[in-house]
Amino acid sequence: MGAHARNIGRYTRKALSGKLLTEELEWQRAHIPARFHSYVFGC
């Protein structure tokens, strides 16, 4: 499952677009624990 976490943004971009995509990506970034940010989002 860990490998899937690294692709969550890509999966989200395939499923959503426009305002829904923006809102979902913001929600994901706001709700993931800080210790996982660099692993999941690569930043």
N, C-alpha and C positions, 0 to 999 in steps of 0.2 A: 504494500500500500504506500510505502514511503516514496517510491518512484512516481506514483500517480500525483502526489502532492506537488511535485515540481512542475507538473503540466497543467495545474488547475486553471491558470490564466488562459492557456491555449484552448482547453476544453470549453471554458466559458465563452471565449470569442467565437467558437464554432456554433454554440447553441443560441447566443443572444446577439443583438445588435442595437445600435442607437442608444437611447436614454437608459433602457434596461441594462445594457452591457455596462455602461458607465456606473450606474447605481450598484450593480452586483460586484464589480471589481472594487469599488470603494468599500462596500460592506465587507468583502473578503479581507482587504487590508486592515480594516478597523477591528476585525474580530479574531484574527489569528494571533496567537501569543507572540510576543516580541522575540522570543528566543528562536522562533521558526521563520522569521521574516527573510533572513538571508538564504535559508535553505529553499523556501518556496518561491520567493520572488527574485532571488539572485542579486539582491542589492543590500 
